[in-house]
Structures are given as C-alpha cells and as structure tokens.
C-alpha cells in the first residue's frame, strides 16, 4: 500500500478542523437546549470569547478567503450568506415570538373560567 500523500492528509485535517469549527459555532448559540446557554449562564465573558473567536475563525476561513475584510461584503457569495442568515434569523424570531406569546385555546378557556370565578389571574402563561 502506498503512503498517503501529504495533500490528501492536509485535506482530511482541513475537513476535520472546519467540521469542528462549524460544530462549535452552532453549539455555542445561546439557546436553552444547547451548550451555549449553559456557558452563557456560567459566564457571559467566557461565552463571548468562545463564540466570538469561533465566529471570527469561521468567517476568515470559509467566507473571507481573499482576506479583504470590509470589501468582502462586495463578493456575491458573502452577500448570499449574509442574506440567508438575516432571513433565517427573521423566520426564527417570528416563529419563537408566535409560540412564546400564543395562548392555547385550553389555557384561554381555563383563564376565563378562573377570572369569572373571581380568582383573578390564577394561571401563569
């Protein structure tokens, strides 16, 4: 069996590094069910350092390969990614707001019964 070529090994290591970096970026999002929320609850400074560093590396390695910094926003691929992120964040925010403030019919009926019985706001939403 021939020895593995250095370019093949470099490609494998790059794939592993990028996959780990992307995993870190998404894992560190401060959502209740992800590790980012736990880290943020423990220390906001530590979360900001880890998340900020991971996002910076992600940006530099994947999106800003030409190292143009601010001029990178003129690249069509970067504009597509930024537009996609904005749309994704908007849809996520609207979905969260809907389910956060949407009152279920059963809860509304119980709230009306409690209010009619003179108990006031007995049920917390």
C-alpha positions as CSV (number, residue, x, y, z in Angstrom):
1,X,0.0,0.0,0.0
2,X,1.4,3.4,-0.9
3,X,1.9,6.0,1.7
4,X,-0.8,8.7,1.9
5,X,0.1,11.8,0.0
6,X,0.7,15.0,2.1
7,X,-2.0,16.8,0.2
8,X,-4.6,14.1,1.0
9,X,-3.7,14.3,4.7
10,X,-3.9,18.0,4.6
11,X,-7.3,17.8,3.0
12,X,-8.5,15.4,5.7
13,X,-7.2,17.6,8.5
14,X,-8.8,20.7,7.0
15,X,-12.2,18.9,6.7
16,X,-11.9,17.8,10.4
17,X,-11.0,21.3,11.5
18,X,-13.8,23.0,9.6
19,X,-16.3,20.5,10.8
20,X,-15.3,21.0,14.4
21,X,-15.3,24.8,14.0
22,X,-18.8,24.8,12.4
23,X,-20.0,22.5,15.2
24,X,-18.6,24.8,17.8
25,X,-20.3,27.9,16.3
26,X,-23.7,26.2,16.2
27,X,-23.3,24.5,19.6
28,X,-22.4,27.8,21.3
29,X,-25.6,29.5,20.2
30,X,-27.3,30.6,23.4
31,X,-30.5,28.5,23.1
32,X,-31.9,26.7,26.1
33,X,-31.3,23.3,24.7
34,X,-27.7,23.9,23.5
35,X,-24.4,24.2,25.4
36,X,-24.1,27.9,24.6
37,X,-26.9,28.7,27.1
38,X,-25.1,26.8,29.8
39,X,-21.8,28.6,29.2
40,X,-23.6,31.9,28.9
41,X,-25.4,31.3,32.2
42,X,-22.0,30.4,33.8
43,X,-20.0,33.4,32.3
44,X,-21.1,35.8,29.7
45,X,-17.5,36.9,29.1
46,X,-16.4,33.3,28.6
47,X,-19.3,32.7,26.2
48,X,-18.5,35.9,24.2
49,X,-14.8,34.9,23.9
50,X,-15.5,31.3,22.7
51,X,-18.4,32.2,20.4
52,X,-16.7,35.4,19.1
53,X,-13.5,33.5,18.4
54,X,-15.3,30.7,16.7
55,X,-17.3,33.0,14.5
56,X,-14.3,35.1,13.6
57,X,-12.4,31.9,12.6
58,X,-15.4,30.6,10.7
59,X,-15.7,33.9,8.8
60,X,-12.0,34.1,8.0
61,X,-11.6,30.5,6.9
62,X,-14.9,30.0,5.0
63,X,-16.2,33.3,3.8
64,X,-13.4,35.7,3.6
65,X,-10.8,33.6,1.9
66,X,-9.4,36.6,0.0
67,X,-8.8,38.5,3.2
68,X,-10.4,41.6,2.0
69,X,-12.2,42.4,5.4
70,X,-14.8,45.0,4.7
71,X,-14.6,44.7,1.0
72,X,-15.5,41.0,1.3
73,X,-19.2,42.2,1.6
74,X,-19.0,43.1,-2.1
75,X,-18.5,39.4,-3.0
76,X,-21.7,37.8,-4.2
77,X,-21.1,34.6,-2.2
78,X,-20.7,36.6,1.0
79,X,-23.9,38.7,0.2
80,X,-25.8,35.4,-0.3
81,X,-24.6,34.0,3.0
82,X,-25.4,37.3,4.9
83,X,-28.9,37.5,3.3
84,X,-29.6,33.9,4.1
85,X,-28.5,34.4,7.8
86,X,-30.8,37.5,8.0
87,X,-33.8,35.6,6.6
88,X,-33.1,32.6,8.8
89,X,-32.8,34.9,11.9
90,X,-36.0,36.7,11.0
91,X,-38.0,33.5,10.4
92,X,-36.6,32.0,13.7
93,X,-37.5,35.1,15.6
94,X,-41.1,35.3,14.3
95,X,-41.6,31.6,15.0
96,X,-40.3,32.0,18.5
97,X,-42.5,35.0,19.2
98,X,-45.5,33.2,17.9
99,X,-45.1,30.2,20.1
100,X,-43.9,32.3,23.1
101,X,-47.0,34.6,23.1
102,X,-49.6,32.4,21.5
103,X,-52.2,31.4,24.0
104,X,-53.6,27.9,23.6
105,X,-57.4,27.6,23.5
106,X,-57.4,25.3,26.6
107,X,-55.3,27.8,28.5
108,X,-57.5,30.7,27.4
109,X,-60.7,28.8,28.5
110,X,-59.2,28.0,31.9
111,X,-58.1,31.6,32.3
112,X,-61.6,32.8,31.5
113,X,-63.2,30.4,34.0
114,X,-60.8,31.4,36.7
115,X,-61.4,35.1,36.0
116,X,-65.2,34.5,36.0
117,X,-65.0,32.6,39.3
118,X,-63.3,35.7,40.9
119,X,-59.9,34.1,41.2
120,X,-58.2,36.6,39.0
121,X,-55.1,35.6,37.1
122,X,-54.7,32.1,38.6
123,X,-52.9,30.6,35.6
124,X,-49.5,31.8,34.6
125,X,-48.7,31.5,30.9
